[in-house]
């Protein structure tokens, strides 16, 4: 701490010195720069994608200008008008400021000026927002988070019209609006501002950006390093159940960069929140790069922000939609505005990766600044290359030592496995150790439910998290992983979960036709060890690649294990008989089970349990090694959900009472169906037999026999994942020798 | 009958005479003609869409040729391999024959020849197909219907390689394969062949086409006029519950053209079966046009076949998917092969309507004959015009006097209402008088469930109709119409239903912003009269067009009425309180009710019952005039469905006990939601009050008041639909004067 304080002091002196030398900064300099604007003006009419974006932004802004400025007295939650209006205001003001710079038309500056002055007149007497739900209420919005959004954008708007305003106007705005605003979201809301959390990132960026425009060193320091002494007690929880203050609480923008990002650029809250936090991260880092390049914020932690853009793009399906890990809204994709920012900045300030250009082409818009211009010019000049996603393993945790997320991809995203063995992921984390989801192109084969929330739809709980997010979406049984004795991982304790993480055992995507990821979890259920190994295999005897799943469970006690598959589609058939009750009852009373109806119940009739479904024109079959005592359950989400907050999606579940056991399953995509041609092709599984031929502490071996009698063997070394280790194993009298952690032939 | 026989005799003599003069026909002459082929060869390489189709067909056929010919011993239902293989064989053989003609490469003729000879060797000893489910089993397939498909295609294949074959080969094929085949599907299967039904159409066309190629006058006559004395008793039912033989049974191809088509070209079974029957109708009519133009089959009944193409295209949503009236599979669209045939033939032999070209462009393929060439040339020459669908009223019944289907469209299919007031529609008809479905572009707002069948998916009941088609899909409660006392229309009696139809009261689509369709039904529930009036209204005070629905019910007795809305999407909210049971029970025991779970039950709390949902990024609100005693039910399909044959779709239902009553409702599309921008726009209804201000035998008047207090009035004259009649009515002391059946202002 002592060294750090000295460093800070030196920095402060140094930057003050710089300020003194530079005297007054020129404007704009925050995101747009003088040089950048000149280059843009010179290129107007010559760069199709940039011009199209200007045209489209102009249309939007002109429409708003014509409608007139409205700054209503704050009243509503995120679904209501006043929320929408104030949000729209800062978005449009930022755009109008940019247009003013690019097009040199005063009407845009006047619009920004008048709006800011209207806010100035309103702000000084504005009480706390009347909605009381937030742990950190805002003034314009129901939570300080949204107030911070406002300031991040308005700082940019202010910078672009800075020179258009009179000194008197600037003083008025700074004294009555911007500085009090920055103090309010920081000093007056330390519980919001002084954490490691996407909320704080927005707060830090907001304070820092207005600090940069106003040349207010105190605010800049507060942004980078947080509030020295926030006076908060240890503990406290926010609306999402996240802890507000821990021992040795880290704080400030740099801490928010250090902590949640792994060295690979994975953001511990998951892609949905990374997408959300990416904007303040990048825009403030960029502002720092423009105004204070000496502090190297954009390059902090070995360029982790630029790596984060790459990580985020890789955490999307073939349609560009982000995997809904933890609290994630389905459908959110790299078409969202913050990803336009991310892609353009990553291109311009990174290595000019031509693959990013093809994403920008799909986005069909660019940032209206020098980075967006560069992207648009490069696209015009034909430099774009396809963004081909490959398998990737992303570590989690500040040092990359807290588990991670492994994504295996076969072909051109023909089959994608998302395997989660990460840390808890802060307050938006789910209790889903060693869970996974599976995609064929952009279609879910087995889903991750995502969050339970209708973001910004006021009628649904004000657009906020619904209680089913906690009672269903976060629970273990809501995920494609093992639940034990009807309990959640870590007993559903956020505090406990936050201290633990799964561990990678093996990630090997070097061979295209056999890719393997494997991880262990020993803390979720004390006394029980789970070791899950998942492989994407393209075998010559199979039409398409399939997924092999080996979940080896070892426990001190006998337990009831539930092993669900949240398949997407309509049941085609199963190879077992099931009874369907006439009346549906919930499967349990808590931990998510209260939201599942039991639609059918059966027992295995052969050594393999088979279950097929049709999803979006494709057939899928689960083949799972059965034990005679297994119970096979058909479930549907929606029990105890009187407000219809949950989707009525289906599930299939293997229930097994055992101490040690190994669940071995294959998810096999096959064939297709078209309602236009009515051709039903290859609608049946190609697997005749799936068998565990060896399973002990050292090795687990599985044989896969297809309908024509071809037999393949997958052997996993359970204890040594070294790629150079030599193995020799006898199975049924035959000896197998190989090098490395697994064998497949 | 006497006159008809004489006419037939004259025809026979005349055509025999022609045959004698012509001696031997040239080949090909059935679909391709000598002249046509020459024109095609001359244009090869010059017409992009035609060339692309040749290329794509060649690729398909070459692949099959490489794989070798397989004519397995018949064994499977429609989901199995032998079914698939024999179906694929006739499809490929027809294509190979065409390629032989166009490309003059003998390998295609050899392929067809060898396949036909292989069939010839197999056919003579072939027993009935082993699957016994069909009322008319085939030999190659489980039903004669599919055998007929085979012959329709193989006749074309034979014609194209006719001259390539030796006379000896031809004799062998004709004597051992084609003639016995034709006799089998006709003489030996009169129950299949001798009806008015799409089955018979295929049978007739098959017999006729091979007759034309073989110049077999007896077969041609049998095709056109059926079997004179089939020896069948009156009665009998087929697999779908359709009656096989009635008194004065009509038969033969011309009868099948006369009877099920209305003068407007609507096919009484509905668009799904029209699409299916369209191919044999058109292909045989075209063959007749080529070989026997004097008989004017293609022009029969005032060009009803060409009108039928237009009607069919108009019975599709914005994505080209056919409305699933009666037994209809969702997703079937004008991209299907038989519609390529239909569109190309309608263009070439009709009025060269340039709008058809834009459909052909979307289909992205053409027929490989002279009509396809013409279409492709016209497209190349830039003649295509957009196929803009407008509102259309299609009568049902041989003379257009048996009700019909009214389609109202606002904007560019922004809102489409499909109102069904037709006849029963033969054995594929549903008990859904005065039902409707509603679309926004290609998205269903309120659905017609369609059929319950997984066509060609073997695991699902052999790919055939499932029992839930009868127990759910056909029932009244499965549709958006009135069910009385839990009964089906006509007591679910096909026999009774087949004798009745609804009656049009009014169709007026002359004014774009107020379009009205209205019909009555007095037979579905004896003693009860339903009069339903539906309007699409675009009011200046509303963001989008909405649908007004007035269902006036008058009965001799007090009844329990169920009035369902099968909305597509997730519940947003309702303005009434409902109780949701923890355990779900079926709503009833029969007539479809056994398949509905009751998910919620409530009572109205105000004069209007409001219920909102989110479907595919759009908000919708139902506003319905409430009565205090109404019960409001939230339902879900899926009870008593152990095989998961039904989709778990939702429904909302108003239950009312009354004698006379009027259900007045508005379905209001509004706003939008994007998971990418997370913007929730205009998520609430704009209707403050919906009120019945007058309702008697003469008039029903409804007022619609929006949130700003603007009030609109819709008045319907219940007894006089004349467009010239003058009306005058006092409501709440104010006098309204207007001309015509309705008033809206």
Boltz contact constraints between the chains, C-beta under 6 A:
constraints:
  - contact:
      token1: [A, 329]
      token2: [B, 675]
      max_distance: 6.0
  - contact:
      token1: [A, 331]
      token2: [B, 675]
      max_distance: 6.0
  - contact:
      token1: [A, 332]
      token2: [B, 675]
      max_distance: 6.0
  - contact:
      token1: [A, 333]
      token2: [B, 676]
      max_distance: 6.0
  - contact:
      token1: [A, 335]
      token2: [B, 676]
      max_distance: 6.0
  - contact:
      token1: [A, 336]
      token2: [B, 676]
      max_distance: 6.0
  - contact:
      token1: [A, 455]
      token2: [B, 678]
      max_distance: 6.0
  - contact:
      token1: [A, 456]
      token2: [B, 678]
      max_distance: 6.0
  - contact:
      token1: [A, 456]
      token2: [B, 680]
      max_distance: 6.0
  - contact:
      token1: [A, 457]
      token2: [B, 680]
      max_distance: 6.0
  - contact:
      token1: [A, 457]
      token2: [B, 683]
      max_distance: 6.0
  - contact:
      token1: [A, 459]
      token2: [B, 572]
      max_distance: 6.0
  - contact:
      token1: [A, 459]
      token2: [B, 573]
      max_distance: 6.0
  - contact:
      token1: [A, 571]
      token2: [B, 644]
      max_distance: 6.0
  - contact:
      token1: [A, 572]
      token2: [B, 459]
      max_distance: 6.0
  - contact:
      token1: [A, 573]
      token2: [B, 459]
      max_distance: 6.0
  - contact:
      token1: [A, 580]
      token2: [B, 642]
      max_distance: 6.0
  - contact:
      token1: [A, 583]
      token2: [B, 583]
      max_distance: 6.0
  - contact:
      token1: [A, 583]
      token2: [B, 585]
      max_distance: 6.0
  - contact:
      token1: [A, 584]
      token2: [B, 584]
      max_distance: 6.0
  - contact:
      token1: [A, 585]
      token2: [B, 583]
      max_distance: 6.0
  - contact:
      token1: [A, 642]
      token2: [B, 580]
      max_distance: 6.0
  - contact:
      token1: [A, 644]
      token2: [B, 571]
      max_distance: 6.0
  - contact:
      token1: [A, 648]
      token2: [B, 648]
      max_distance: 6.0
  - contact:
      token1: [A, 675]
      token2: [B, 329]
      max_distance: 6.0
  - contact:
      token1: [A, 675]
      token2: [B, 331]
      max_distance: 6.0
  - contact:
      token1: [A, 675]
      token2: [B, 332]
      max_distance: 6.0
  - contact:
      token1: [A, 676]
      token2: [B, 333]
      max_distance: 6.0
  - contact:
      token1: [A, 676]
      token2: [B, 335]
      max_distance: 6.0
  - contact:
      token1: [A, 676]
      token2: [B, 336]
      max_distance: 6.0
  - contact:
      token1: [A, 678]
      token2: [B, 455]
      max_distance: 6.0
  - contact:
      token1: [A, 678]
      token2: [B, 456]
      max_distance: 6.0
  - contact:
      token1: [A, 680]
      token2: [B, 79]
      max_distance: 6.0
  - contact:
      token1: [A, 680]
      token2: [B, 456]
      max_distance: 6.0
  - contact:
      token1: [A, 680]
      token2: [B, 457]
      max_distance: 6.0
  - contact:
      token1: [A, 683]
      token2: [B, 457]
      max_distance: 6.0
